[in-house]
Amino acid sequence: MVYDWKRNMPVKAQAAGEYLEQLEKKHGEITPKIVLDASRSEDALLHPCFEWNDGVAAEKYREVQARFLIRNLVVSVERDDSPPQVVRAYVNVSSEIDAGSYIAVKTAMQNDDMKNQVLKNALNELKAFQKKYADLQELSEVFSAIDALKMVI
């Protein structure tokens, strides 16, 4: 198996992938806890991939919780004669580089630039889904729809 990172990490991807294979073989599976526990020692291969300063780590975790809170707030939107639809209250309008900015969905949909960014983000998520499940023939119609959407956005 040849491994690579989607985003840069402080450890070579091939070494990390082979190490995770070893952990899976040892434990019968890998979980975040197994990986974390195996990485605690300073000489562990994956140790540099984690923030070990508890103060910094706690603050970063609170930011993760804040993103979770923002992404999980929903509103009910009424459209013409259709029943109300539940949608996210805030949407990400930032680029792939900076994914931390959210705007109220109503505001984003009224601004052409923001709306285009939301559509681009949605398309990127669909492409990631397509790549992740490319080997599943049962989803071929979904993939065709994603390919058609790529031409529009």
C-alpha positions in Angstrom: 0.0 0.0 0.0 1.3 3.5 -0.9 0.3 6.2 1.6 0.2 10.0 1.2 -1.3 12.8 3.2 -4.2 15.0 2.1 -2.6 17.8 4.2 1.0 18.0 5.4 1.8 16.3 8.6 5.1 16.2 10.5 5.6 12.5 9.8 6.1 10.8 6.4 2.8 9.4 5.2 4.2 6.0 4.3 5.7 5.5 7.7 2.4 6.6 9.4 0.3 4.3 7.2 2.5 1.3 7.9 2.5 2.1 11.6 -1.3 2.2 11.6 -1.4 -1.1 9.8 0.7 -2.6 12.7 -1.7 -1.1 15.3 -4.6 -2.5 13.5 -3.0 -6.0 13.3 -2.2 -5.7 17.1 -5.6 -4.5 18.2 -7.9 -5.9 15.5 -8.9 -2.3 14.7 -7.7 1.2 15.1 -9.5 3.9 17.0 -8.5 7.5 17.9 -7.8 6.3 21.4 -5.6 3.4 20.3 -3.6 5.8 18.0 -3.4 8.5 20.8 -2.2 6.0 23.4 0.4 4.6 21.1 1.7 8.1 20.4 2.1 9.3 24.0 5.8 8.4 24.2 8.1 11.1 22.9 9.9 8.6 20.7 6.7 7.2 19.2 6.4 7.7 15.5 3.2 9.7 15.6 4.1 11.7 18.7 4.8 14.9 16.6 1.4 14.8 15.1 -0.3 15.8 18.4 -0.3 18.9 20.6 1.0 17.7 24.0 0.8 21.1 25.8 -2.4 20.6 27.8 -3.2 24.3 27.8 -2.9 24.7 24.1 -4.7 21.4 23.4 -7.6 22.4 25.7 -8.1 25.7 23.8 -7.9 23.9 20.4 -10.5 21.4 21.6 -12.8 24.2 22.8 -12.5 25.6 19.2 -13.5 22.2 17.9 -16.5 22.3 20.2 -17.4 25.9 19.0 -17.3 24.7 15.4 -19.5 21.8 16.3 -22.0 24.2 18.0 -22.0 26.5 15.0 -22.5 23.7 12.5 -25.3 22.0 14.4 -27.5 25.0 14.9 -30.5 24.9 12.4 -33.3 27.1 11.4 -36.6 26.4 9.7 -37.0 28.0 6.3 -40.3 28.5 4.5 -40.3 28.5 0.7 -43.5 29.3 -1.2 -46.1 26.5 -0.9 -43.7 23.8 0.3 -43.5 22.8 4.0 -40.8 24.4 6.1 -37.3 22.9 5.6 -34.7 22.6 8.3 -31.3 23.9 7.2 -28.1 24.9 8.9 -28.3 28.4 10.5 -24.7 29.2 9.6 -22.6 28.1 6.6 -18.9 28.1 5.9 -18.0 30.9 3.4 -14.2 30.5 3.7 -11.8 28.9 1.3 -10.0 25.5 1.6 -7.1 27.3 3.2 -9.1 29.1 5.9 -12.1 27.0 6.9 -13.0 28.9 10.1 -15.5 31.6 8.9 -19.2 31.2 9.2 -22.1 33.5 8.1 -25.8 33.2 8.7 -27.3 31.2 5.8 -29.8 34.0 5.0 -27.0 36.5 4.7 -24.8 34.2 2.6 -27.6 33.4 0.2 -28.3 37.1 -0.4 -24.7 37.8 -1.4 -23.5 36.5 -4.8 -19.9 36.0 -3.8 -20.8 34.2 -0.5 -23.4 32.1 -2.3 -20.8 31.1 -4.9 -18.4 30.1 -2.1 -21.0 28.0 -0.4 -21.7 26.3 -3.7 -18.0 25.7 -4.3 -17.7 24.3 -0.7 -20.6 22.0 -1.4 -19.1 20.8 -4.6 -15.8 20.1 -2.9 -17.6 18.0 -0.3 -19.4 16.1 -3.1 -16.1 15.5 -4.9 -14.6 14.2 -1.7 -17.6 11.9 -1.3 -17.2 10.7 -4.9 -13.5 10.0 -4.4 -14.1 8.2 -1.1 -16.7 5.9 -2.6 -15.5 5.7 -6.2 -15.4 1.9 -6.1 -19.1 1.5 -5.2 -21.1 0.8 -8.5 -24.3 1.3 -6.6 -23.6 5.0 -6.4 -22.9 5.5 -10.1 -26.1 7.6 -10.7 -25.1 9.9 -7.8 -21.6 10.2 -9.3 -23.1 11.1 -12.7 -25.2 13.9 -11.0 -22.0 15.2 -9.2 -20.2 15.2 -12.6 -23.0 17.2 -14.2 -22.9 19.7 -11.3 -19.2 20.2 -11.8 -20.0 21.7 -15.2 -22.5 24.2 -13.7 -20.6 25.5 -10.7 
